[in-house]
Amino acid sequence: PISQSEQPPHCGRQAGGESWRCHGTNVVGIILANDPRARVIVLDVIDSQGRFSQKTLKEAMSFVVELKHSGYDIDVVNISLQAAGQPAAEACADSIGLGDVRQLGISVVVATGNNGATNGVSFPACIPGALGVGAVYGETDGPKTYGICSDPAPHADEPACFSNSGDQSDILAPGSDISAAGTRSEEHTSEL
């Protein structure tokens, strides 16, 4: 089940050294740093093992629709997660209710994924109507090495080697080594 909070979820290294909860916290920090008047509602769809399901995403989208109908002024939904691997075409059908949210005039921004794929984006960014956001380097810096790739001399605004891209990539944003809300992203697609 989803959990709702007016505060970002606890961020810190989880079992196995994973920092998957930190990404959403970092995104919220970036939003609030750019617009301190923004109001953020966090819907946590990730379980204690760092996994999510289409069911919990659909529950979250349904909750967003409920909130909008009850008078909440919701402009944007950010989905900062990806399914493992590249999706088959049928996996990109709207099984989570993203279209229902968009029909209410709400933009849905989704990370394209961190598999380094250049021929497509991960689920749920591949769903028609999602605004797929990939990562670029925020600054010219020394060599970068990630679990799946490395860049010997990355330059600002150059696509990050780990960021998925393809026809469903709509926008690029700084997404490497971004600090906000007391966390630092090292390999996270599009901290937008």
C-alpha positions as CSV (number, residue, x, y, z in Angstrom):
1,P,0.0,0.0,0.0
2,I,1.1,3.6,-0.5
3,S,1.9,5.8,2.4
4,Q,1.3,9.6,2.4
5,S,3.4,12.2,4.1
6,E,3.8,15.9,4.2
7,Q,7.5,15.3,4.8
8,P,9.9,13.4,2.6
9,P,10.5,9.8,3.7
10,H,13.6,8.9,5.8
11,C,16.6,9.1,3.6
12,G,19.7,7.0,4.3
13,R,21.5,3.9,3.3
14,Q,19.2,0.9,3.4
15,A,19.9,-2.8,3.8
16,G,22.6,-3.8,1.3
17,G,24.0,-0.3,1.0
18,E,21.3,1.0,-1.4
19,S,20.2,4.6,-1.1
20,W,17.0,4.3,-3.2
21,R,14.9,6.3,-0.8
22,C,17.3,9.3,-1.1
23,H,16.4,10.0,-4.7
24,G,12.9,11.1,-4.0
25,T,14.0,13.1,-1.0
26,N,16.6,14.8,-3.2
27,V,14.0,15.7,-5.8
28,V,11.7,17.2,-3.2
29,G,14.7,19.3,-1.9
30,I,15.4,20.6,-5.4
31,I,11.7,21.5,-5.9
32,L,11.6,23.4,-2.6
33,A,15.0,25.1,-3.2
34,N,13.7,26.4,-6.5
35,D,10.3,27.4,-5.2
36,P,10.0,27.6,-1.4
37,R,6.2,28.3,-1.8
38,A,5.7,24.9,-3.5
39,R,3.6,22.4,-1.6
40,V,4.7,18.8,-1.9
41,I,2.8,15.7,-1.0
42,V,4.9,12.5,-1.0
43,L,3.4,9.2,-1.9
44,D,5.8,6.4,-1.1
45,V,5.1,3.4,-3.4
46,I,8.4,1.6,-2.7
47,D,8.4,-1.3,-0.3
48,S,11.1,-2.1,2.4
49,Q,13.1,-3.9,-0.2
50,G,13.3,-1.0,-2.7
51,R,10.7,-2.5,-5.1
52,F,7.4,-1.1,-6.5
53,S,4.6,-2.7,-8.4
54,Q,2.1,-1.5,-11.0
55,K,-0.6,-1.9,-8.4
56,T,1.0,0.6,-5.9
57,L,1.6,3.0,-8.8
58,K,-2.0,2.7,-9.9
59,E,-3.1,3.3,-6.2
60,A,-1.0,6.4,-6.1
61,M,-2.4,7.7,-9.4
62,S,-5.9,7.0,-8.2
63,F,-5.1,8.9,-5.0
64,V,-3.8,11.9,-7.0
65,V,-7.1,11.9,-9.0
66,E,-9.1,11.8,-5.6
67,L,-7.1,14.7,-4.3
68,K,-7.6,16.8,-7.4
69,H,-11.3,16.1,-7.3
70,S,-11.5,17.1,-3.7
71,G,-9.9,20.5,-4.4
72,Y,-6.2,20.1,-4.1
73,D,-4.4,22.3,-6.7
74,I,-2.1,19.7,-8.2
75,D,0.0,20.7,-11.2
76,V,2.7,18.1,-11.5
77,V,3.3,14.5,-10.5
78,N,6.9,13.3,-10.4
79,I,7.7,9.6,-10.6
80,S,11.4,9.1,-9.8
81,L,11.7,5.4,-10.3
82,Q,12.1,2.8,-13.0
83,A,11.5,-0.9,-13.6
84,A,14.5,-3.0,-14.1
85,G,15.6,-3.5,-17.7
86,Q,14.1,-2.3,-21.0
87,P,10.3,-2.9,-21.2
88,A,8.6,-4.8,-23.9
89,A,6.1,-2.8,-25.9
90,E,3.1,-4.3,-24.1
91,A,4.6,-3.3,-20.8
92,C,4.3,0.4,-21.8
93,A,0.5,0.3,-21.9
94,D,-1.0,2.6,-19.3
95,S,-1.6,0.1,-16.6
96,I,-1.2,2.6,-13.8
97,G,-3.8,5.3,-14.6
98,L,-1.3,7.9,-15.8
99,G,-3.9,9.0,-18.5
100,D,-6.5,9.6,-15.8
101,V,-4.1,12.0,-14.1
102,R,-3.2,13.8,-17.4
103,Q,-6.9,14.2,-18.2
104,L,-7.2,16.5,-15.2
105,G,-4.5,18.8,-16.6
106,I,-1.7,17.4,-14.4
107,S,1.7,16.9,-16.0
108,V,3.4,13.6,-15.2
109,V,7.2,13.8,-15.2
110,V,9.0,10.4,-15.1
111,A,12.7,9.5,-14.9
112,T,13.8,7.7,-18.1
113,G,16.0,5.3,-16.2
114,N,19.6,4.5,-15.3
115,N,20.5,1.6,-17.5
116,G,22.6,3.5,-20.0
117,A,20.2,2.4,-22.9
118,T,20.3,4.6,-26.0
119,N,17.3,3.0,-27.7
120,G,14.5,3.4,-25.2
121,V,13.4,4.4,-21.8
122,S,12.3,2.3,-18.8
123,F,8.8,1.8,-17.4
124,P,6.9,3.9,-16.5
125,A,8.6,6.7,-18.6
126,C,7.6,4.7,-21.7
127,I,3.9,5.1,-21.1
128,P,2.4,7.4,-23.7
129,G,1.8,10.9,-22.2
130,A,4.6,10.6,-19.7
131,L,7.1,13.5,-19.9
132,G,10.4,11.4,-19.9
133,V,13.3,13.2,-18.3
134,G,16.9,12.0,-18.8
135,A,20.1,13.2,-17.1
136,V,22.9,15.4,-18.2
137,Y,26.0,16.4,-16.3
138,G,25.5,19.6,-14.3
139,E,29.1,20.7,-14.6
140,T,32.3,20.0,-16.4
141,D,34.2,17.7,-14.1
142,G,36.8,15.0,-13.8
143,P,36.2,11.4,-14.8
144,K,33.0,9.8,-13.6
145,T,32.5,6.1,-13.0
146,Y,29.2,4.4,-12.3
147,G,28.3,0.8,-11.9
148,I,27.3,0.4,-15.6
149,C,29.5,3.0,-17.4
150,S,32.1,5.7,-17.1
151,D,32.8,9.0,-18.8
152,P,36.5,10.0,-18.9
153,A,35.8,13.7,-19.4
154,P,32.2,14.7,-18.9
155,H,31.0,18.2,-19.8
156,A,28.1,20.3,-18.5
157,D,24.9,19.6,-20.4
158,E,26.3,16.4,-22.0
159,P,24.0,13.4,-21.5
160,A,25.2,11.2,-18.6
161,C,26.4,7.8,-19.6
162,F,23.9,6.0,-17.3
163,S,20.8,7.9,-18.5
164,N,18.4,6.1,-20.7
165,S,17.4,7.9,-23.9
166,G,15.4,7.3,-27.0
167,D,12.2,8.5,-28.7
168,Q,10.4,8.9,-25.4
169,S,13.0,11.1,-23.9
170,D,11.4,14.6,-23.8
171,I,13.8,16.7,-21.8
172,L,17.2,16.5,-20.2
173,A,18.1,18.0,-16.8
174,P,21.1,17.9,-14.5
175,G,21.1,14.5,-12.9
176,S,24.6,13.7,-11.6
177,D,26.1,14.7,-8.3
178,I,23.2,17.0,-7.3
179,S,22.9,17.9,-3.6
180,A,19.6,18.9,-1.9
181,A,17.7,18.1,1.3
182,G,20.9,16.8,2.9
183,T,21.5,14.1,0.3
184,R,23.6,13.8,-2.8
185,S,22.7,12.0,-5.9
186,E,25.6,10.1,-7.6
187,E,23.7,8.2,-10.3
188,H,20.1,9.3,-10.5
189,T,18.3,10.2,-13.7
190,S,17.2,13.8,-14.0
191,E,16.9,15.5,-10.6
192,L,14.2,17.8,-11.8
